[in-house]
Amino acid sequence: LQMFGAAKPGEADKGIGSRVEKMARTVAQRASQGVDVQSDLKVLEYVARKHPATWLKIADLQEELGSHEQATVAVRRYLETESNSPEGWSRLAQESSRSGDFLGELTALCELAQIPHATIEDASRAANRFNALMAERRIDLRGDDKRVMAERIRRLLEQKAGDADATTLSRLAWLCLHLGDPTAARKYTDLGLASAPDNSYCLKLQAQLNPGA
């Protein structure tokens, strides 16, 4: 606890955040020098129970220590109390992707797209990542859990389709195509081209949906 240091005049009103930051930097420095910092991490975990943002600092430290699994655990602990945090869900998506847990990554992106004040860009990001993972053959739709995820992302985008630009509509169209619904894919492709006739993504989809046309 000595690493928190004594509070200077005027710091009391700023809360504990700046002092947690100071301790995290000190622990990171000690770790870089080869010092065993497990006891320091326990202190930070104790603080995190009352100051949830500390969990993200712990996640940073675990990353520096090469423990991606523990970094993910720390982010999840943060989200237990800060479930509407865009930073938290984005970080969980990042950690899940790094560890190869692509379903976990997509789940985090979907949660991000559903929190209060989420934008259509958040849902579009989830669709884009799903389509990319399909194209890279990192996931497929043979498992029920993945199909449910795809349908969940589709619903999120369809709820906001009226505000979507052509690129986002192309992502929704690809998602429908992956789900075996070419009729819906054509619908969203046509809507995209109606708003942006030269959109390359929609044009590519149009060519795929209407070969020889």
N, C-alpha and C positions, 0 to 999 in steps of 0.2 A: 504493500500500500504506500510505501515511501515514494514510489515512482510517480504517484499523483502530484507530489509536491505540495507546498503550502500555497493556499489561495492568496493572490495579490489583491490589493484594494481595487474594488470595482469588478472583480471576477465572479463574485458570488451571484450576481444577478444574471450571469451568462449560463448558469447551470453547470452540469458536470461534463458536457460535451467536449469542451476544450481540454479538460484534464484527461479525459479518456484518450483523446487524440495524442496528447503528450506521452501517456503511458504506452500506447500502441507503438509509437515511434521508438521509444526506449526498448521495448521488447523486440521489435524488429532488428534494431541495432545489435542487441545481445545475441539474437539468433544468428545473425550474419557472422558473428565472432565465434560461433560454435558452442555457445552456452546453451545448456538445457533450459528451455523456457516453459516447460510443462506446468510448473507451479505458478508462473506468471499468467499463463492462459487460464488457470483455475480462478485466479483473482478476477480476471476480466469476465469470465463466465458468471461469477458471483455478481459483479456489477451489472451485467447484462440482464439479470432477472428484474431489475428495477429501471434499467435504461436500455430498452431494446435495440437502439441503434448500435450499441456496442457489439452486438452479434455480427454486424457487417465488418467491423474492425477485426473481429476474431477470424472471420472468413478470409480477410486479406492476409492475416498472419499465417493461417493454415496453408494458404496458397504458396506463400513464400517458403514455408517449411516442406512443400511438396505433397501435402496431404489434401488432395482434391476431395476425397470422401468426407473428411471432417469439415472442409470448407462448405460443402453442400449441407451438412448437418447444421452448421451455424446459420446459414441462410434460412433454412427451414424453421429453425427456432425463432428467428426474427419474424418470419411471416405468421407464426402462431399468434402473435399479438398485433402485428401490423399488416393485416390481410389485404388492405387496400393500398399498399405501397407499390407504385410502379417500379421503383428502384429494386425492391425485393423480388418481384416476379421476373424482371429482366435479368437480374443476377442469377436466379434459380435456373432460368432458361439457359444462360451461359454455362453455368456449372454442369447442368445435365448434358448439354451438347459436348462439353469437353470430355465427359466420362463415357460418352457413347450411348447415353440413355435418351434416345430420340423421342420416345413416347413421353418421357418426363419433360423434355424440352417443349414439346407441343402442348402438353397440359399447362405448363407455366405460361406459355404465350396466350393460351385461351383464357386463363385466369386474368392475365393482364388486360385482355380485350374486354373483360366484363366488369372491371372495377368501376366505381363512380368516376365520371369525367373521362372515361376511355374514349378514344376517337376511332373513326373508321380506319385510320392508318394502323392502329394496333391490331385490328382484325385482319387487315390486309397483310400485315407482316406475318401473322400466323398462317394464313393461306399460302403466302409465298414460300415460307419455310417448308410447309407440308409438301407442296408441289416439287420443291427442289429435292427433298429427301426421296420422293417417289422417283424423280428423274435419275437420281444417283443410285437407285435401288438399295437405299439404306433401310427403307421400310416397304411393306406391301399391305394390301388390304385383305389378306387371307385371315388375319386375326380379327375377331369381333371388336376388340378394344381399339384397334386402329380405324376400323370403319366408323365406329361410334365417334371417334375423335374427328374424322373427316366430316361427318354429318354435323357435328357440333360447330366446327369452323364455318361450314356452309351456312348454318342458321344465323350465326353471328353476322356474316356479311350480308345475307339476304335482308336482315332487319334494317340495314343501313344502305341498301343498294341504291336508293334514291339520291344519296349524297356521294356516290362512288365516282371516281374518274375512270377513264378508259382502261388504264393499267390495272386498277383494282378490279374492274369488271372482268378483265382477261384472267386474273388470278381466280376469281370465282368461277369462271367458265371452265378453266382447267380442272378445278376441284370437282365440278359437276361431271366432267368427262371421266375423271378417275373413278367416280362413284357410279359410272354406267348410265348417265343421264344426258345423252347427246342433245336432246330437245332443249333442256335448260341451258346447256353449254352454248347452243346456237343463239338462244334468246339473249344471253348476257354478252356474247360476242357482238351481236347486232346492235345492242344498246351502246356498247363501247364505241363501235364504229360510227354510230349516229352522232356521238359527241366529239369524236376525234377520228375522222376518216383515215388519217395517215398513221394511226397508232400501230407500231410494228408488231406488238404482241397480239393484238386483235386480228391483224392481217394474217399472221402466221396461223392462228387458230382457225380463221375462216378457210384458209387453204386446206388445213387438215380435216375440217368438218365437211368441206365440199370439194373433194378431190375431183379434178377434171372439169370443174365449173369454169 
